[in-house]
Every structure is written in structure tokens, then in C-alpha cells.
């Protein structure tokens, strides 16, 4: 698995950004957040039309403004196609109003470059990346396929990374950092 300090792989992928006819799809690249001078939070789920995944996607969506307030671009991703993403968004009440793109890595090339493909089914593990505005991976968290992640923890870590200071265990935004 590609880890801390590594350059996030370059990519150009189709994503689902809307349910509006004719505006459903948009191409995202690895340079979008870099060119905008923003952080990127990319979270991967194994499969569309499953059980744990929509709970996470909805939780990230509920916190989308919190990520935006931190100058972070939020991107959800899986190895399903953009057409499956679109169908799932149309079908699932919690996914219709998503405010962030659902990236389709149908070739599995990005997931493979990241080293996050499960060995047997070749689906992505439940992995979250925080990437700084220069395209460097600053945090990686991987969960077993059966366990959803904690979106508040992703925000806490993003806050800590953005202080550019030493942050103690369980640190939260607004608390004292460590003076070395």
C-alpha cells in the first residue's frame, strides 16, 4: 500500500457529480486539487449497492462543508463504473444529494497504483488518504472490508496536519499543540 510521504499517483478518471440529465459525469485529475492549492481527501469503498458503504458515503456527505471549510476537496472512489455509481445514487435515498464526486476506477489502475486491491475479488479496500496541496500523502487509514470508518477522525487528523505543529494524542482543533 502506498504510504506516507509518497507522491499520490497521477490519474484522470470519470466521476459522477450530478443526477441532472446531461451533467452527470465529470473528469477529475490528480492535478485538480494541486492546481487549486487545496488538500484532497479521497476515500475508497469496496462495492456499490452494498451495506456498510452507503453509511460511510452519507457520513462524508454530511461533513462535506467541514472539509470545504478546511480547503479540502473530498472525493469518493471505488472500482465500479460511473454508470453503476449513477444508478446507485438514483436508487439510494442517502446518495441522491451527494455534494462530492464519485470517482470510477473501472480499469482499477489507480487502486492498483495505490496498492489497495483486495487479492481475490480485486475490489478496493476501505482506505482513506489525506493528500496535501503539493500532492504528497500525509495520512492513510485502512479498514477491514466489514468495518466502516470514522469521518470525525478524518477531520481531526486533517485539522492536526494543517496546524503544521506537533499534536498530542487525542488532540482536537482549538487545543494546545506541543511546543518543542
Backbone bond lengths (Angstrom), bond angles and torsions (degrees), N, CA, C in turn:
res aa  C-N    CA-C-N  psi(-1)  N-CA   C-N-CA  omega(-1)  CA-C   N-CA-C  phi
1 X - - - 1.450 - - 1.530 108.39 -
2 X 1.322 114.82 130.32 1.457 120.41 178.17 1.523 108.33 -64.48
3 X 1.327 116.19 133.64 1.447 118.50 -171.22 1.515 116.18 -126.70
4 X 1.305 114.33 -160.81 1.454 123.91 -174.13 1.518 112.46 -55.47
5 X 1.314 115.32 137.04 1.448 121.48 176.43 1.512 114.48 84.93
6 X 1.329 116.75 -10.83 1.461 120.42 179.74 1.525 110.25 -81.03
7 X 1.301 115.16 152.84 1.462 120.46 173.93 1.521 107.31 -75.05
8 X 1.345 116.48 131.80 1.454 119.84 177.60 1.525 107.71 -66.12
9 X 1.334 118.42 136.79 1.468 120.49 -176.72 1.531 113.03 -60.82
10 X 1.303 115.11 147.59 1.458 119.74 175.31 1.524 108.74 -71.79
11 X 1.332 115.70 143.80 1.455 120.61 178.77 1.511 110.26 -153.21
12 X 1.305 114.74 158.50 1.466 123.96 171.82 1.520 104.67 -144.60
13 X 1.327 116.15 108.64 1.462 121.34 -172.00 1.528 111.20 -134.50
14 X 1.318 115.13 150.38 1.455 121.48 174.43 1.525 108.43 -79.59
15 X 1.309 115.68 140.77 1.460 120.76 177.94 1.519 109.76 -134.53
16 X 1.311 115.04 158.98 1.465 121.54 174.72 1.523 106.81 -95.88
17 X 1.337 115.71 125.08 1.461 120.55 -176.75 1.525 113.39 -123.40
18 X 1.349 116.63 -7.47 1.460 118.97 -174.34 1.523 110.06 -160.70
19 X 1.316 115.69 159.92 1.460 121.30 171.38 1.529 110.84 -100.24
20 X 1.322 116.47 -3.15 1.459 121.79 -178.27 1.526 110.50 -71.80
21 X 1.322 115.57 124.73 1.462 122.19 -178.82 1.528 110.56 -53.20
22 X 1.331 115.90 126.88 1.451 122.03 179.80 1.520 114.23 89.55
23 X 1.341 117.44 -12.74 1.470 121.52 179.73 1.530 112.32 -124.62
24 X 1.318 116.49 22.41 1.460 120.36 -175.20 1.528 113.44 -69.98
25 X 1.325 116.81 -35.53 1.457 121.22 -168.23 1.528 112.55 -113.94
26 X 1.341 114.44 149.71 1.457 121.16 178.83 1.525 107.78 -152.33
27 X 1.321 117.02 141.36 1.460 119.99 176.91 1.518 110.35 -87.19
28 X 1.315 115.12 131.74 1.459 122.54 177.65 1.521 107.47 -112.65
29 X 1.328 115.79 143.43 1.459 119.67 175.49 1.522 109.95 -124.71
30 X 1.310 114.56 164.88 1.463 120.58 177.75 1.519 111.51 -67.02
31 X 1.311 117.72 -17.14 1.465 120.98 -178.31 1.528 113.39 -89.42
32 X 1.326 117.74 -11.77 1.465 120.24 -176.95 1.527 112.30 -55.86
33 X 1.322 117.57 -48.71 1.470 119.76 -178.27 1.523 110.91 -74.34
34 X 1.335 117.50 -33.91 1.462 120.90 178.88 1.528 109.73 -65.23
35 X 1.337 116.24 -47.83 1.465 120.79 179.71 1.524 111.85 -62.00
36 X 1.328 116.36 -30.79 1.467 120.81 179.44 1.531 111.98 -85.56
37 X 1.349 117.19 -6.00 1.460 120.69 -178.31 1.516 112.91 68.15
38 X 1.327 116.34 32.34 1.467 121.00 -176.20 1.526 111.57 -116.53
39 X 1.301 115.38 162.69 1.458 122.75 171.43 1.525 107.52 -78.31
40 X 1.316 117.06 158.91 1.460 121.41 174.33 1.523 108.25 -126.47
41 X 1.315 115.35 131.89 1.459 121.54 171.34 1.515 105.50 -115.39
42 X 1.337 116.29 114.09 1.462 121.33 178.63 1.521 108.10 -116.44
43 X 1.321 114.61 123.96 1.464 118.81 178.45 1.525 109.08 -119.84
44 X 1.319 114.81 137.83 1.469 123.05 -176.11 1.514 109.84 -109.29
45 X 1.333 115.71 143.95 1.458 121.27 172.26 1.525 107.63 -127.66
46 X 1.351 117.03 158.44 1.473 120.43 -174.45 1.531 115.11 -69.94
47 X 1.324 117.92 -50.99 1.467 120.38 -173.17 1.521 110.97 -150.43
48 X 1.318 115.47 146.37 1.458 120.73 170.99 1.534 108.62 -74.75
49 X 1.306 116.58 163.77 1.462 123.81 179.55 1.526 111.98 58.08
50 X 1.342 115.38 41.98 1.463 120.69 177.18 1.529 108.39 -121.09
51 X 1.327 117.74 -162.91 1.455 121.16 -168.08 1.525 114.86 -107.76
52 X 1.319 118.35 -47.32 1.465 121.60 -179.01 1.531 110.18 -77.23
53 X 1.320 116.45 -38.84 1.474 121.87 -174.26 1.527 114.23 -54.18
54 X 1.334 119.81 -47.53 1.468 117.24 -177.82 1.526 113.09 -66.42
55 X 1.337 117.68 -25.95 1.463 118.80 177.48 1.526 110.08 -66.74
56 X 1.321 116.03 -38.45 1.469 120.27 178.58 1.526 111.47 -71.06
57 X 1.315 116.02 -45.26 1.467 120.49 -178.48 1.521 109.70 -60.73
58 X 1.327 117.20 -43.29 1.467 121.14 177.94 1.526 110.98 -64.47
59 X 1.324 117.60 -38.85 1.465 121.06 179.47 1.528 110.85 -65.71
60 X 1.333 117.25 -42.27 1.465 119.73 175.54 1.525 110.19 -62.70
61 X 1.328 116.91 -41.94 1.460 120.27 -179.76 1.535 111.36 -61.82
62 X 1.333 116.47 -39.60 1.462 120.66 178.36 1.526 112.42 -62.80
63 X 1.330 116.67 -23.12 1.467 122.25 -179.32 1.528 112.25 -107.51
64 X 1.329 117.44 10.21 1.465 121.10 -176.59 1.527 112.19 -53.57
65 X 1.327 117.26 -43.50 1.469 120.71 -179.58 1.525 111.22 -65.01
66 X 1.328 117.01 -32.87 1.468 120.46 177.07 1.524 110.61 -64.12
67 X 1.327 116.90 -39.49 1.469 120.38 176.39 1.528 109.61 -67.62
68 X 1.318 117.63 -44.33 1.466 121.61 179.42 1.531 110.49 -60.55
69 X 1.331 117.55 -39.72 1.466 121.50 178.32 1.529 111.98 -62.66
70 X 1.325 116.37 -20.82 1.467 121.68 -179.79 1.536 110.98 -100.81
71 X 1.310 116.80 17.69 1.480 122.24 -178.31 1.526 111.88 55.63
72 X 1.328 115.45 42.63 1.465 120.99 178.80 1.528 109.91 -119.43
73 X 1.320 114.53 135.45 1.454 121.83 174.37 1.525 107.15 -92.31
74 X 1.303 116.68 126.07 1.460 122.68 -179.67 1.516 109.05 -98.60
75 X 1.341 116.59 130.65 1.458 122.61 178.36 1.522 108.47 -135.00
76 X 1.332 116.88 127.09 1.455 121.71 172.40 1.522 108.35 -97.13
77 X 1.329 117.22 149.33 1.468 119.54 -175.38 1.520 112.04 -150.34
78 X 1.329 114.06 148.61 1.463 121.51 168.58 1.526 107.58 -154.03
79 X 1.310 115.36 178.37 1.464 120.11 179.95 1.528 112.06 -89.75
80 X 1.322 117.21 4.53 1.462 120.54 174.98 1.527 109.50 -73.16
81 X 1.332 116.58 160.94 1.460 121.13 -179.34 1.526 110.96 -78.35
82 X 1.321 115.03 163.97 1.460 120.52 176.71 1.529 111.19 -62.15
83 X 1.324 117.37 -28.55 1.465 120.75 -179.75 1.531 111.13 -73.86
84 X 1.321 116.26 -36.01 1.464 120.28 175.18 1.531 109.39 -69.14
85 X 1.341 117.02 -42.46 1.472 120.19 175.72 1.534 110.73 -56.00
86 X 1.322 115.93 -47.08 1.464 120.92 -178.07 1.532 110.85 -62.63
87 X 1.321 116.54 -45.37 1.464 120.57 179.31 1.529 110.74 -61.47
88 X 1.327 116.75 -40.62 1.460 121.09 -179.86 1.520 110.46 -66.38
89 X 1.332 116.87 -43.08 1.474 119.95 177.43 1.520 110.92 -59.86
90 X 1.326 116.76 -41.55 1.469 120.42 179.84 1.524 111.23 -67.28
91 X 1.328 116.58 -33.28 1.461 122.71 -173.51 1.531 113.81 -84.04
92 X 1.329 118.15 -29.74 1.468 121.63 -170.47 1.528 110.55 -105.90
93 X 1.321 116.32 121.86 1.469 121.74 -177.93 1.528 113.18 -52.80
94 X 1.337 117.72 -40.82 1.460 121.56 -175.99 1.522 113.31 -75.24
95 X 1.335 117.66 -10.27 1.466 120.36 -175.07 1.527 113.91 -108.02
96 X 1.313 117.30 -10.88 1.471 119.74 -175.96 1.518 112.67 -61.58
97 X 1.317 118.07 -37.71 1.460 121.30 -174.88 1.519 114.70 -98.93
98 X 1.315 117.82 28.72 1.464 119.59 -178.90 1.521 111.40 -58.84
99 X 1.315 114.86 140.79 1.462 121.93 -178.70 1.521 112.39 -106.59
100 X 1.301 117.48 4.02 1.468 121.50 179.44 1.531 108.53 -131.05
101 X 1.334 117.28 159.29 1.465 120.63 -178.16 1.524 113.10 -74.02
102 X 1.345 113.87 148.16 1.465 121.94 171.21 1.524 106.48 -105.08
103 X 1.321 116.19 103.25 1.463 122.23 -176.94 1.520 110.37 -75.14
104 X 1.327 115.98 136.99 1.465 122.16 179.25 1.527 109.20 -107.73
105 X 1.308 116.44 110.28 1.468 121.74 178.15 1.526 108.84 -103.32
106 X 1.330 115.95 62.52 1.466 120.85 -174.42 1.520 112.86 -63.47
107 X 1.315 117.67 -30.21 1.466 120.12 177.74 1.524 111.12 -78.29
108 X 1.311 116.58 -12.96 1.463 124.71 -177.80 1.529 111.73 64.66
109 X 1.323 116.72 13.12 1.465 120.30 -176.62 1.527 112.52 -68.17
110 X 1.338 117.44 -39.55 1.458 119.23 179.09 1.524 110.66 -70.60
111 X 1.327 116.82 -45.67 1.472 120.13 178.07 1.525 110.48 -60.05
112 X 1.322 116.35 -37.61 1.466 120.40 178.36 1.529 110.66 -67.45
113 X 1.339 117.48 -43.67 1.471 121.00 177.68 1.525 111.11 -60.85
114 X 1.319 116.27 -35.69 1.462 120.83 178.52 1.532 112.12 -77.04
115 X 1.331 117.01 -18.06 1.465 121.02 -178.92 1.506 113.11 74.58
116 X 1.352 116.68 35.67 1.470 119.23 -174.62 1.533 112.93 -117.21
117 X 1.329 117.69 19.43 1.464 119.95 178.80 1.519 110.82 -86.58
118 X 1.309 115.42 130.66 1.464 121.44 174.32 1.529 107.18 -65.49
119 X 1.305 116.95 141.03 1.463 122.06 -169.61 1.530 114.90 -63.89
120 X 1.323 118.39 -42.19 1.467 120.44 -172.76 1.528 113.46 -82.84
121 X 1.333 117.14 -54.82 1.468 120.75 -175.99 1.522 113.37 -89.16
122 X 1.336 116.20 -12.13 1.477 121.49 -177.77 1.527 111.50 59.59
123 X 1.333 115.73 40.01 1.465 121.85 172.61 1.528 107.30 -103.64
124 X 1.309 116.44 157.55 1.462 120.27 -178.44 1.525 110.93 -73.69
125 X 1.329 114.61 140.98 1.449 119.27 170.08 1.526 108.60 -69.99
126 X 1.303 116.45 166.90 1.460 124.42 178.34 1.538 107.03 -80.83
127 X 1.336 116.41 86.69 1.463 121.87 -173.00 1.528 109.68 -122.39
128 X 1.328 115.61 141.74 1.461 122.09 177.19 1.526 108.83 -121.91
129 X 1.327 115.70 134.16 1.461 122.58 176.66 1.521 109.66 -118.80
130 X 1.325 115.85 137.45 1.464 121.65 165.86 1.514 105.72 -111.69
131 X 1.343 115.24 123.20 1.460 122.08 -175.65 1.527 107.77 -121.14
132 X 1.328 116.32 131.85 1.469 119.71 -177.17 1.533 111.30 -76.98
133 X 1.324 117.59 172.19 1.469 120.37 -176.80 1.532 114.71 -63.45
134 X 1.327 117.38 -12.71 1.465 120.50 176.28 1.531 112.07 -92.98
135 X 1.345 117.05 0.26 1.456 121.06 178.78 1.518 114.71 87.64
136 X 1.326 117.29 16.55 1.464 121.97 -178.96 1.530 109.54 -99.25
137 X 1.324 116.03 133.56 1.468 121.92 178.34 1.523 108.71 -70.20
138 X 1.324 115.50 122.63 1.465 120.83 -178.69 1.530 112.88 -110.25
139 X 1.335 117.23 -16.54 1.470 120.75 178.45 1.518 108.63 -157.59
140 X 1.330 115.54 139.66 1.467 122.46 175.46 1.518 107.00 -135.57
141 X 1.320 115.83 135.54 1.459 120.60 175.18 1.522 107.67 -136.30
142 X 1.320 116.73 128.35 1.462 121.30 179.78 1.521 109.48 -121.10
143 X 1.335 114.40 134.09 1.464 121.22 177.23 1.517 109.30 -114.75
144 X 1.319 115.21 153.39 1.455 120.31 172.22 1.531 108.36 -60.08
145 X 1.301 116.96 155.58 1.457 120.99 -177.73 1.533 112.70 -57.45
146 X 1.320 117.66 -26.23 1.465 120.78 -174.82 1.527 114.05 -91.26
147 X 1.342 118.28 -3.56 1.462 120.68 -173.10 1.525 111.10 -120.50
148 X 1.331 115.89 122.84 1.460 120.94 176.79 1.516 111.60 -73.96
149 X 1.322 115.15 157.35 1.466 120.35 -177.83 1.527 111.20 -92.89
150 X 1.335 115.09 174.10 1.452 122.84 -178.69 1.534 108.78 -108.50
151 X 1.318 117.52 107.72 1.465 121.97 -176.10 1.526 110.72 -66.26
152 X 1.328 117.99 -35.31 1.467 120.15 177.59 1.529 111.10 -62.41
153 X 1.310 117.56 -33.89 1.466 120.53 177.30 1.529 110.61 -67.97
154 X 1.327 117.67 -37.55 1.465 120.65 176.98 1.534 109.14 -61.83
155 X 1.312 117.25 -44.05 1.466 120.97 177.61 1.529 111.65 -64.27
156 X 1.329 117.02 -40.37 1.467 120.82 178.98 1.522 110.82 -61.08
157 X 1.330 116.35 -44.63 1.464 120.38 -179.84 1.527 110.37 -66.94
158 X 1.323 117.27 -41.25 1.468 120.58 177.05 1.533 110.04 -58.99
159 X 1.326 116.76 -45.37 1.466 120.60 176.68 1.527 110.73 -57.11
160 X 1.316 116.35 -46.57 1.467 120.77 -178.02 1.533 110.71 -63.16
161 X 1.320 116.84 -45.84 1.465 119.78 179.17 1.522 111.44 -61.13
162 X 1.304 116.74 -36.77 1.460 120.01 -177.10 1.527 113.25 -75.12
163 X 1.340 118.50 -13.63 1.468 119.61 175.06 1.514 110.16 -72.41
164 X 1.335 116.61 -26.86 1.463 123.35 -175.52 1.539 110.27 58.34
165 X 1.347 114.50 30.10 1.461 121.13 179.14 1.526 108.73 -128.17
166 X 1.323 116.31 174.97 1.461 121.52 176.51 1.523 108.60 -80.29
167 X 1.326 116.54 124.92 1.465 121.69 -178.22 1.528 109.12 -117.34
168 X 1.336 117.27 125.14 1.456 120.34 -178.58 1.535 112.47 -71.75
169 X 1.311 114.97 171.63 1.460 122.37 176.98 1.522 110.37 -53.48
170 X 1.311 116.15 137.21 1.461 123.83 177.90 1.532 114.06 64.03
171 X 1.330 117.38 15.79 1.454 122.19 178.84 1.519 110.09 -58.86
172 X 1.332 115.82 143.05 1.469 122.16 174.84 1.514 108.68 -130.09
173 X 1.335 116.08 152.95 1.458 121.66 -179.80 1.520 110.66 -50.77
174 X 1.335 116.01 134.21 1.450 121.87 179.81 1.526 112.79 97.52
175 X 1.331 116.67 -17.88 1.465 119.49 178.44 1.528 109.72 -83.69
176 X 1.327 114.82 164.33 1.465 121.31 179.49 1.522 110.62 -65.87
177 X 1.323 114.94 140.59 1.459 120.74 171.66 1.523 106.93 -94.60
178 X 1.303 116.83 176.96 1.470 121.14 -177.84 1.522 109.27 -92.88
179 X 1.317 115.97 127.42 1.466 120.91 174.56 1.523 107.67 -90.55
180 X 1.315 115.40 117.15 1.473 119.07 -177.45 1.511 111.42 -90.10
